[in-house]
Amino acid sequence: MSKQTENDITEVLADIEDMLILKNKAYGDSALEPVRVFSKANATEQILVRLDDKLSRLSKGHEYPGDDTITDLIGYLVLLLIARRRDEGVQ
């Protein structure tokens, strides 16, 4: 692997990290600690639903202006990994 590729990976992952932390602060950890007013599904299932919704909008061409679908999908997949680790008791 070239040094440039290594640097690019590090930069992209740092951007994803920053985005996830900012959104987590803004939304109050809602993905991993959902309020559960109506839905009683666990965090893992709720993240899967969010991924389905995002992919549905993408496939139908109904993305919101200003959304970065790829970054959002990566973010949800990272949260899914965290939720699954928590479900399995792995930290």
C-alpha positions in Angstrom: 0.0 0.0 0.0 1.3 3.4 -0.9 1.8 6.1 1.8 -0.7 8.3 0.0 -3.4 5.6 0.2 -2.6 5.0 3.9 -2.9 8.8 4.5 -6.2 8.9 2.6 -7.7 6.1 4.7 -6.6 7.8 7.9 -8.1 11.1 6.7 -11.4 9.6 5.6 -11.8 7.6 8.8 -11.0 10.7 10.9 -13.8 12.6 9.0 -16.2 9.8 9.7 -15.2 9.8 13.4 -15.8 13.6 13.6 -19.2 13.3 11.9 -20.3 10.5 14.2 -19.3 12.3 17.3 -20.9 15.6 16.2 -24.2 13.9 15.2 -24.1 11.8 18.4 -23.9 15.0 20.5 -26.6 16.7 18.4 -29.0 13.8 18.6 -28.2 12.6 22.1 -26.9 9.1 21.3 -30.3 8.2 19.8 -28.9 5.5 17.6 -27.3 3.5 20.4 -29.6 4.6 23.3 -33.0 5.1 21.6 -35.8 6.7 23.5 -38.3 3.9 22.7 -41.5 5.9 22.9 -43.3 3.9 20.2 -40.8 1.3 19.0 -39.5 -1.2 21.5 -36.9 -2.6 19.1 -33.3 -2.8 20.3 -30.6 -0.4 19.0 -29.3 -3.0 16.5 -32.7 -3.4 14.9 -33.4 0.3 14.8 -30.1 1.0 13.1 -31.0 -1.7 10.5 -34.2 0.1 9.8 -32.4 3.4 9.4 -30.0 1.7 6.9 -33.0 0.3 5.0 -34.6 3.7 4.9 -31.5 5.3 3.7 -31.0 2.7 1.0 -34.6 3.0 -0.1 -34.3 6.7 -0.6 -31.1 6.2 -2.5 -32.6 3.5 -4.8 -35.6 5.7 -5.5 -33.5 8.8 -6.1 -35.1 10.7 -3.2 -32.0 11.8 -1.4 -32.3 15.0 0.6 -30.4 18.0 -0.7 -27.1 18.3 1.1 -27.1 14.7 2.4 -23.9 12.7 2.0 -25.4 9.3 1.5 -22.1 7.4 1.4 -20.9 9.0 4.6 -24.3 8.5 6.3 -24.2 4.8 5.3 -20.7 4.3 6.6 -21.7 6.1 9.9 -24.7 3.8 10.3 -22.6 0.8 9.6 -20.1 1.9 12.3 -22.9 2.3 14.7 -24.2 -1.1 13.8 -20.9 -2.6 14.6 -20.9 -0.9 18.0 -24.5 -2.0 18.7 -23.7 -5.6 17.8 -20.5 -5.6 20.0 -22.6 -4.3 22.9 -25.2 -7.0 22.2 -22.5 -9.6 22.4 -20.9 -8.0 25.5 -17.7 -7.1 23.6 -16.4 -3.6 24.2 
